[in-house]
Amino acid sequence: MLMAGVLLSGCEKDTPLFEDQEDVELKSAQAPIPFKSNNRAVYHPEIPGRYMIHGTATHAGKLNPQESFYQFTSMVPTEIDGEMFMYLEGYGKMVGANGHGMEFTFWSYQTLDYTSYHGQIILTPGSGTGQFTGATGILNSSGGALPEDDFVFNKITGYLVYN
């Protein structure tokens, strides 16, 4: 009985016994943690303006396309330095096969022929689960589509900050 009390009191300030060590390291990190996702998004046939995300992401592994998506909420033609772009806004969610995920909002400028875009993804504070619990940050996003393809390719890079 004494041994159990010593063991339990010794664990009181330590990492919980069943928590993933990588989760603990990410959550206790004081410096920004690099994040990268390479993926492709396929138009959802039943929800206008929604794309399902397939690919991989740091700390999530393979993305779950049934739960990972982005949804356009605004598309406005915009002129910049004499060239026309489509200014896009929306929201979405990335969830890994491990169930860890985060929600976000985004904005981007896309060429009118869809061949390229660039923008930012803003992580929604408090929306992270698993390894993304407590994560915030602004990520850079770029990509595009080829006319013969039925998907958009995306590259997302940046840093996660844990509060």
N, C-alpha and C positions, 0 to 999 in steps of 0.2 A: 504494500500500500504506500509506504514511504517512497519507494522508487517511482511509482506512478505519479505522485505529487511532485517530485523533483523533475521528472520528465515533462509534465504539463507546465510547470512554472518556467522551465527553461525554454519552452516553445512559445510562451506568451508574446514575446517581442519578435520572434522569428517569423519567417515565411510560413503561411499555412501549409500543412502537410500535403494537401492534394492540389495545390496551385501549380500550374506549369511554370517551370523556371524561366522560360523565355518571357512569359507574361510579366513576371516579377521584375526582370531586368528592364523591360520596356517601360513599365509603369514607374519605376524608380529612377529612370534616366533623367539627368539634369540637363543634358545637351540634346539638341535636335537629332532625331533619328532619320537617316536617309530612307526614302520611300520611292518605289518605282513600280509601274504597272505597264505592261505591254498587252494590249487587248484589241479585240475587234468587236464592233457593235453591229447587231443585225436588227433590222426594223421589225417591230412587233406587229404581226398581221391583224391583231384584234384591238389594239389600243393606239389611236392616232398620236403621232409625235413621240412615241416611246421606242427605245432601242434596248435590246437585251445585250448585256456585256459578257463576252467570253474571253478568257485569257488568264493571266497570272498577276499577282500583286505581292509585294514584299509583306511578310508576316501573315499572309492569308493563303498563300499557295494558289492552287487553281481556283478561279472564281466560279461561283454557282450562278449560271445564267438565268435560272428560274427566280432568283432573288436579287440579282445584280442588274441594274438598269439606269438609264437616264431618260428624263422626260422633258421635252421642250415646253416652255410656258410662254415664250415670246420670240418672235422672229421679225426683225425690223430692218429693211434695206437702209444702209448707211454709206455715205460717201466719205472717204478718207483720202486726202491728197489727190483728188480727181478720180479715184478708183472706187468702184462700188463693191460693197461687202454686205453680207447678211450678219447683223448683230443678233446673237442668240443668247437666251437665258433659260435656265431651268433648274431642275433638282434631280437627285438620284441617290443610289445606294450601291455600295460594293460589299459583297459578302463572299467570303472564301468557303471552300468545301469544308473547312474546319468550323464553320459557323461564326467566325469572327468577322465583324464588319463595321461600316461607318456610313453615315448619311452625308450628303453634301449639296451645295448649290453650285452653279457654274455660270460663267459667261464666256463667250468666244466670238471672234470674227471669222467668218467663213467666206471663201471666195464664192462667187455666184455659180461657178461651174462645179462646186463641191470638191475640187481636187486638193484643197488644203484649208486648214483652220489653225488658229492658235487662241489660247485663252487661259483661264484659271479656274481651278476647283477650290472652293472654300469649304473646309470640313465643318460640319454642324456641331458646335460644342455640346457635349453631353449625349451624343448619339452613338458613340462607339461601344462595341461589345467585345468581350474576350480581350485579345491583345490590343485592341483599339480603344479600350475604356480609358477615358481621360484625354484622348488625343485631339489636338487641334492643329490647324495649319492651313497654308495656302499652297497649292500645288500647281505647277505649270503643266499645261496640256496642249498637245499638238497632234496633227494627223491629217487625214483626208480620205478620199475615196477615188477609185478609178471608175470611169463610166461603165466598164464591163463587169464590175464587181457588185455584189448585193450587200456589201458591208462597208463600214467605216473603220479604218485602222486608227488606233490611238496610242500615244506614248505619254505617260504621266510621270513626272518626276518632282521631287521636292523633299521637304522635311516634315516629320511629325513632331509636334511639341507636346509633351505630357505635363499636365498641371497637377 
